[in-house]
């Protein structure tokens, strides 16, 4: 895969980056829900912790 800055990334690197961004989003959503005193869905609890 070639990006705009002409660096080559493997599929594994792209997948790792995507996975990390999903984990960061889920963690932020979990903190946001807890701050609102809303229950965090069970699937998210098992995913993030």
C-alpha positions in Angstrom: 0.0 0.0 0.0 1.4 3.4 -0.9 0.2 6.5 0.9 0.4 10.2 -0.1 3.8 10.6 1.5 5.1 7.7 -0.7 5.8 5.4 2.2 5.1 1.8 1.8 3.1 0.0 4.5 2.4 -3.7 4.7 -1.1 -5.0 5.2 -0.1 -6.1 8.7 1.0 -2.5 9.6 -2.2 -1.1 8.2 -4.3 -3.6 10.2 -2.4 -2.9 13.4 -2.9 0.9 13.0 -6.6 0.4 12.3 -7.0 -2.0 15.3 -5.3 0.5 17.6 -7.5 3.4 16.4 -10.6 1.3 17.1 -9.4 0.5 20.6 -8.7 4.1 21.3 -12.2 5.1 20.1 -13.9 2.4 22.1 -11.9 3.4 25.3 -12.9 7.1 24.8 -16.6 6.1 24.2 -16.5 4.0 27.4 -15.1 6.9 29.5 -17.7 9.3 27.9 -20.6 6.9 28.8 -19.3 6.5 32.4 -19.1 10.2 32.8 -22.8 10.5 31.7 -23.7 7.8 34.2 -24.9 5.5 31.4 -24.3 1.8 31.4 -21.5 0.6 29.1 -22.8 -2.2 26.8 -21.6 -5.7 27.7 -19.9 -6.1 24.3 -17.9 -2.9 24.9 -16.9 -4.0 28.4 -15.6 -7.3 27.0 -13.8 -5.5 24.2 -12.2 -2.6 26.2 -12.4 -3.7 29.8 
